[in-house]
Amino acid sequence: MSPSFTYRITKYDPAERDEDGRYIGVEETVSDHGPVEAAYLSSIAAFAAASGMDRLEIREPSVTGVVHFGLEPSVEGHGLGEIFPPDLAGYHDGAEVPLPVALELVRTMLRDQGAWCRLEAGEVFTVHVGWDQYVYVGTDRLCADAVARTRELGLFPEPVAISPYAAELQEPDVLEAADEGFWARVRAALASRKGVLLEEGYVRNAARFHRVTPENLDAVRTGLASRALLTVWPDLNPDVNEVLATLPEGSTEFVWQAQDGAIRHAAVDDTEYQELAALVVGARAASALPAYPDECHPLLRAALPDSDGVLRARW
């Protein structure tokens, strides 16, 4: 459930909206990377202080995928390079971060640099950054002083019924937990296939791949990221030339095992297939996976539950 009070915080004067609520003023819909952006962060900090929050939880983290829809160009590292290490350790669903780190995540989202997440504290405090510099703050308190401070900063806090990015408005695609029953099915698949390909989605639009065998299953399982989305595919094909010869029209996620044994992957379209063939010369095995969710038919799919066995990830 959402917090009792939700405010839409923007730099857009309500007096400059038409009868349908659309803004018709002259404010830009991108961050100024300056004083207005700083005002947004100060406003959120004021609401957090009034709500007694000094830490927030990262929920549903994502990074830019094949297509970037933002108005500003994406940047290397998805704008997270100054916040998390290159492997994005610490940027996962359920990770708790101190308020200053949460505010830096808000800055990254305001700048549309390629990362997005919900920031929440259970059902009592939420921060959601939407399109065009719209920010939604939910709290279980009225926070009159924070509302006044937001106005002093030159922004406009408007009460709304609910954030359009509230989790309860989104229907999860994956409801199955990767529990012991799931792993029993993985072992059964390995008994008949000798190997499978495991896709570990550690944030949305980012994944690692593992070639799993009966011998390394436990080791792979131990190293999986918290609340990861796990997708089990048929094993890589040792006839790499056959895989290359049957690539689909359009796009695909090409996965291959390099000569050094490392599993690598790349999203490519049919204009890049010739370059791909040169890239994977000498590969031991490969597979071409569907690029779009509605085309996917994996062997198994589930999300990792928390250590208490409860599935809290929302994929």
TORNURO-21703 format. One record per residue (C-alpha): residue in one letter; x, y, z. Coordinates in steps of 0.001 Angstrom, whole numbers, padded with zeros to 6 digits, always signed. Layout:
aXYZ/...
This chain:
m+000000+000000+000000/s+001092+003573-000661/p+001738+006058+002149/s-001188+008159+003357/f-000003+011405+001758/t+001549+011833-001678/y+002892+015050-003190/r+003776+015739-006792/i+006811+018016-006713/t+007713+019934-009869/k+009181+023177-011120/y+005992+023765-013130/d+003638+026482-011872/p+000081+025088-011673/a-001149+028448-012997/e+000543+027593-016311/r-001453+024441-016994/d-004352+024104-019412/e-007787+022756-018539/d-006500+019177-018927/g-003612+019755-016527/r-000903+019878-019203/y+001899+022329-018556/i+002011+025063-021209/g+004720+027277-019723/v+008332+027750-020803/e+010195+025578-018280/e+012485+022979-019878/t+011604+019326-019297/v+015212+018363-018534/s+017358+019034-015488/d+019339+022253-015333/h+022170+020329-013581/g+022218+023343-011270/p+020087+025279-008771/v+016709+023842-009760/e+018070+020300-009550/a+019526+021162-006152/a+016117+022461-005067/y+014545+019092-005913/l+017117+017303-003778/s+016668+019740-000894/s+012914+019267-001048/i+013199+015482-000879/a+015670+015797+001985/a+013179+017991+003839/f+010397+015426+003419/a+012726+012622+004513/a+013767+014557+007635/a+010145+015365+008491/s+009296+011670+008082/g+012212+010486+010214/m+014004+008794+007320/d+017785+008578+007041/r+017948+005406+004911/l+015909+004245+001932/e+015548+000926+000126/i+016258+000537-003572/r+013391-001192-005339/e+013178-002461-008941/p+016522-000993-010048/s+017096-000763-013772/v+019637+000510-016277/t+019337+001526-019900/g+018657-001398-022217/v+019102-001663-025968/v+016850+001363-026487/h+017252+004552-024436/f+014046+006592-024262/g+015360+009564-022290/l+015540+013142-023533/e+019186+013393-022477/p+021848+011040-023873/s+022745+008052-021740/v+026206+008093-020182/e+028777+005422-019503/g+027935+003509-016374/h+024290+004647-016537/g+025144+007608-014309/l+026008+005289-011437/g+029796+005482-011709/e+030192+007887-008810/i+027800+005916-006592/f+028514+002204-007135/p+031451+000118-008422/p+031547-000921-012108/d+029863-004264-011387/l+026994-002337-009696/a+027504-004189-006409/g+025128-002615-003915/y+022674-001557-006610/h+020098-004298-006316/d+016515-004759-005252/g+016216-004481-001494/a+019550-002743-000917/e+019384-000110+001816/v+021340+003094+001208/p+021865+006186+003394/l+019899+009266+002429/p+022844+011055+000735/v+023272+008080-001614/a+019521+008005-002260/l+019655+011686-003191/e+022486+010994-005643/l+020303+008321-007221/v+017545+010928-007540/r+020043+013267-009215/t+020956+010535-011711/m+017268+009963-012488/l+016559+013689-012846/r+019421+013841-015322/d+017983+010858-017183/q+021416+009257-017361/g+020285+005673-017729/a+019391+004346-014269/w+016000+004252-012554/c+014622+002790-009344/r+011984+003326-006709/l+013247+004547-003349/e+011101+003401-000463/a+010878+002755+003263/g+008175+000114+003448/e+004723+001656+003263/v+005620+004872+005077/f+007902+006776+002693/t+008509+006667-001079/v+010332+008685-003718/h+009543+008115-007382/v+011114+010090-010226/g+008994+010221-013360/w+009306+011726-016820/d+009935+015434-017414/q+011169+016298-013913/y+008084+015047-012077/v+008897+013717-008596/y+006407+011990-006307/v+007057+011832-002566/g+004833+009677-000381/t+004814+009864+003409/d+002707+008742+006339/r+002856+012275+007796/l+001463+015628+006640/c+004963+017188+006611/a+003671+020777+006586/d+007150+022192+007177/a+008567+020198+004240/v+005738+021433+002020/a+006514+025013+003046/r+010240+024459+002490/t+009540+023117-001002/r+007654+026290-001852/e+010518+028386-000477/l+012827+026530-002843/g+010730+027672-005802/l+009092+024320-006475/f+005427+023376-006412/p+004267+020581-004080/e+000785+019424-005058/p-001148+016733-003168/v-002229+013803-005341/a-004107+010595-004606/i-001236+008256-005489/s+002055+008215-007356/p+001611+006883-010904/y+004740+004841-010213/a+003354+003163-007087/a+004306-000502-007011/e+000719-001640-006458/l-000227-000197-009855/q+002259-002529-011567/e+001455-006189-012143/p+004548-008391-011609/d+005456-010650-014532/v+007167-013260-012348/l+005453-014593-009252/e+007370-017847-008746/a+010099-018041-006115/a+013401-019740-006897/d+012971-022002-003873/e+014152-025567-003314/g+011445-026846-005645/f+012824-024622-008421/w+016351-025895-007861/a+015084-029478-007875/r+013658-028806-011357/v+017005-027346-012430/r+018739-030522-011242/a+016195-032614-013121/a+016908-030637-016285/l+020624-031164-015786/a+020119-034906-015387/s+018708-035145-018898/r+020649-032353-020616/k+024034-032414-018826/g+024106-028636-018969/v+021863-025543-019080/l+022361-021826-019551/l+021351-019722-016555/e+020576-016046-017078/e+020962-014013-013879/g+019094-010725-014140/y+020618-008718-011307/v+018904-005453-012311/r+016409-004761-015076/n+018124-004708-018506/a+021364-006145-017121/a+022271-009805-016791/r+025077-012278-016339/f+025088-015735-017914/h+026358-018977-016408/r+026845-022340-018099/v+025589-024662-015383/t+026488-028336-014978/p+025759-030819-012187/e+029289-030202-010923/n+029159-026387-010638/l+025485-025792-009813/d+026028-025218-006094/a+028911-022799-006708/v+026913-020801-009242/r+023922-020695-006925/t+026036-019347-004060/g+027257-016396-006126/l+023904-015156-007410/a+022845-011574-006685/s+020151-010852-004127/r+016594-011096-005517/a+017897-011861-009008/l+015552-012957-011789/l+016679-016414-012899/t+015904-017719-016372/v+016968-021201-017419/w+017619-021816-021128/p+018794-024876-023061/d+022554-025311-023083/l+024824-023524-025529/n+025270-025228-028891/p+028867-026361-029574/d+028237-025847-033318/v+028745-022078-033346/n+028569-021872-037141/e+025095-023422-037065/v+023937-020829-034549/l+025348-018013-036676/a+023740-019422-039812/t+020267-019494-038254/l+020164-016079-036587/p+016683-014535-036746/e+015660-011420-038619/g+015609-008402-036348/s+017392-008611-033006/t+018759-011278-030706/e+020727-011701-027494/f+023783-013660-028595/v+025531-015636-025856/w+028806-017449-026375/q+031553-019216-024442/a+034906-017740-025365/q+038106-019747-025703/d+039063-018857-022127/g+035791-020350-020873/a+034163-016997-020027/i+030500-016595-020943/r+029883-013373-022864/h+026829-011860-024467/a+025776-009007-026715/a+022488-007624-027966/v+022734-007340-031744/d+020464-006800-034726/d+020688-008221-038220/t+022773-005286-039484/e+025546-006370-037098/y+025646-010103-037755/q+028775-009933-039918/e+030657-008096-037182/l+029318-010584-034652/a+030690-013530-036624/a+034147-011945-036558/l+033847-011197-032839/v+033102-014790-031833/v+035716-016578-033952/g+037067-019454-031900/a+034105-019591-029518/r+033467-022980-027937/a+029663-022783-028007/a+026874-020254-028526/s+023162-019560-028430/a+020816-016917-029858/l+018138-015935-027339/p+014963-013937-028022/a+015414-010184-027696/y+011839-009419-026622/p+009935-010771-023594/d+006869-011868-025573/e+009087-014143-027678/c+010705-015873-024694/h+010010-019521-023923/p+012625-020545-021345/l+012768-023863-019551/l+012234-022195-016151/r+011918-018710-014692/a+011741-017555-011078/a+013052-014841-008753/l+015278-015391-005746/p+013473-015082-002408/d+015060-013488+000646/s+016862-015597+003237/d+013586-016067+005137/g+012049-017695+002051/v+009727-014782+001242/l+009638-013537-002355/r+009855-009738-002202/a+011388-009033-005592/r+008926-007485-008043/w+009916-008492-011597/
